[in-house]
């Protein structure tokens, strides 16, 4: 059984971030953890599974690789990566939400797939990763970059712990520059996402979505940040009609 590492040395935990803002987001994700997977299926009509497979494919992870799933949540991308790297590879799923990691660990322990034993869960900070330089062969990040308090710093940390020639794959809501797509996103949040979340008693937790997308970076801006921190190439792909986006950057 893979280990659930929920305690890190204090020198590794939660530095470089405004405490109040980060702690509020940590509390939010702890609260939604028990129903997070069901809501994702319901709100995306199952399409989030397709988007996550695309993200893992773009990461370039292969058999025997050592890979990181950053802001792993309940582990969807981690499990897909596990199948890619196989029993000779290693997956580390890192998140700042202990409740999300507990759900991920439970899912791992309940699965019959032996390859899932190659996953370790670590509670940690995306802005201060507890790993040495050039450690991973690939990094994924699903719906996490939008929620970190310092996106530039998070990108710097991904660059630091990635091996030269390797790639990151960052999946998130797309901040579209097209008025129709942006208005469609807002309509869906107001008329689909929040009402459904309300039925689970999580209206406040999901109302933040609209503002977090508004404050996010466009695809071109994400590419620019990736190049600024040192990646040799960066390309942002719009998917699902521009509602979602995926940044792929090579070190």
PEPEMO-V682623 format. One record per residue. N is the residue number from 1. RES is the residue in three letters. D_FIRST is the distance of its C-alpha to the first C-alpha in Angstrom with 2 decimals. Layout:
BEGIN
n;res;d_first
N;RES;D_FIRST
N;RES;D_FIRST
END
This chain:
BEGIN
n;res;d_first
1;UNK;0.00
2;UNK;3.79
3;UNK;6.43
4;UNK;9.24
5;UNK;12.30
6;UNK;15.19
7;UNK;17.73
8;UNK;19.52
9;UNK;22.67
10;UNK;25.72
11;UNK;27.20
12;UNK;24.62
13;UNK;24.70
14;UNK;27.19
15;UNK;30.16
16;UNK;32.79
17;UNK;32.84
18;UNK;35.34
19;UNK;33.62
20;UNK;35.16
21;UNK;34.54
22;UNK;30.93
23;UNK;30.16
24;UNK;31.84
25;UNK;29.67
26;UNK;26.51
27;UNK;27.79
28;UNK;28.61
29;UNK;25.17
30;UNK;23.60
31;UNK;26.19
32;UNK;25.76
33;UNK;21.94
34;UNK;21.99
35;UNK;24.41
36;UNK;23.82
37;UNK;22.48
38;UNK;25.20
39;UNK;27.84
40;UNK;26.92
41;UNK;27.32
42;UNK;30.50
43;UNK;32.12
44;UNK;31.57
45;UNK;32.11
46;UNK;28.80
47;UNK;30.09
48;UNK;27.48
49;UNK;25.10
50;UNK;27.79
51;UNK;28.30
52;UNK;24.63
53;UNK;24.59
54;UNK;27.76
55;UNK;26.33
56;UNK;23.40
57;UNK;25.99
58;UNK;28.30
59;UNK;25.72
60;UNK;26.11
61;UNK;22.41
62;UNK;22.11
63;UNK;20.07
64;UNK;18.61
65;UNK;19.29
66;UNK;17.75
67;UNK;18.23
68;UNK;18.38
69;UNK;18.55
70;UNK;20.85
71;UNK;21.42
72;UNK;18.48
73;UNK;19.09
74;UNK;16.97
75;UNK;15.53
76;UNK;17.94
77;UNK;18.75
78;UNK;15.27
79;UNK;14.29
80;UNK;17.62
81;UNK;17.15
82;UNK;13.88
83;UNK;16.10
84;UNK;18.78
85;UNK;17.15
86;UNK;15.14
87;UNK;12.61
88;UNK;14.95
89;UNK;15.01
90;UNK;13.17
91;UNK;13.30
92;UNK;13.81
93;UNK;14.65
94;UNK;17.18
95;UNK;19.20
96;UNK;21.53
97;UNK;20.81
98;UNK;18.37
99;UNK;18.86
100;UNK;18.11
101;UNK;14.80
102;UNK;13.97
103;UNK;15.00
104;UNK;12.95
105;UNK;9.66
106;UNK;11.01
107;UNK;11.96
108;UNK;8.66
109;UNK;7.24
110;UNK;10.70
111;UNK;10.98
112;UNK;11.57
113;UNK;11.58
114;UNK;9.48
115;UNK;10.62
116;UNK;8.79
117;UNK;5.65
118;UNK;8.46
119;UNK;8.92
120;UNK;9.23
121;UNK;11.43
122;UNK;14.50
123;UNK;17.47
124;UNK;20.52
125;UNK;23.95
126;UNK;24.92
127;UNK;28.17
128;UNK;26.81
129;UNK;23.68
130;UNK;21.91
131;UNK;21.81
132;UNK;24.48
133;UNK;27.15
134;UNK;26.63
135;UNK;22.86
136;UNK;21.79
137;UNK;23.02
138;UNK;23.06
139;UNK;22.74
140;UNK;22.82
141;UNK;23.96
142;UNK;24.50
143;UNK;27.01
144;UNK;26.42
145;UNK;29.39
146;UNK;31.86
147;UNK;30.35
148;UNK;30.17
149;UNK;33.27
150;UNK;34.05
151;UNK;33.46
152;UNK;35.16
153;UNK;32.97
154;UNK;29.77
155;UNK;31.15
156;UNK;32.06
157;UNK;28.54
158;UNK;27.17
159;UNK;29.92
160;UNK;29.20
161;UNK;25.54
162;UNK;26.19
163;UNK;27.34
164;UNK;30.99
165;UNK;31.55
166;UNK;28.36
167;UNK;28.34
168;UNK;27.26
169;UNK;27.32
170;UNK;28.12
171;UNK;28.48
172;UNK;30.47
173;UNK;33.56
174;UNK;36.57
175;UNK;39.43
176;UNK;42.17
177;UNK;45.63
178;UNK;47.05
179;UNK;48.60
180;UNK;47.93
181;UNK;44.18
182;UNK;43.92
183;UNK;45.91
184;UNK;43.84
185;UNK;40.65
186;UNK;42.35
187;UNK;43.70
188;UNK;40.28
189;UNK;38.80
190;UNK;41.79
191;UNK;42.25
192;UNK;38.84
193;UNK;35.94
194;UNK;37.40
195;UNK;38.86
196;UNK;35.60
197;UNK;33.69
198;UNK;36.51
199;UNK;35.82
200;UNK;32.36
201;UNK;34.06
202;UNK;32.89
203;UNK;36.19
204;UNK;36.26
205;UNK;32.72
206;UNK;33.68
207;UNK;37.25
208;UNK;36.11
209;UNK;35.29
210;UNK;38.92
211;UNK;39.59
212;UNK;36.39
213;UNK;37.41
214;UNK;40.96
215;UNK;39.85
216;UNK;37.54
217;UNK;38.76
218;UNK;40.33
219;UNK;39.01
220;UNK;41.71
221;UNK;40.93
222;UNK;37.23
223;UNK;38.35
224;UNK;40.75
225;UNK;38.19
226;UNK;35.84
227;UNK;38.80
228;UNK;39.93
229;UNK;36.70
230;UNK;36.96
231;UNK;35.39
232;UNK;37.67
233;UNK;37.63
234;UNK;36.62
235;UNK;37.16
236;UNK;36.57
237;UNK;36.41
238;UNK;37.57
239;UNK;35.92
240;UNK;36.61
241;UNK;40.24
242;UNK;39.56
243;UNK;37.59
244;UNK;34.41
245;UNK;34.19
246;UNK;31.94
247;UNK;32.61
248;UNK;31.82
249;UNK;32.64
250;UNK;32.55
251;UNK;32.48
END
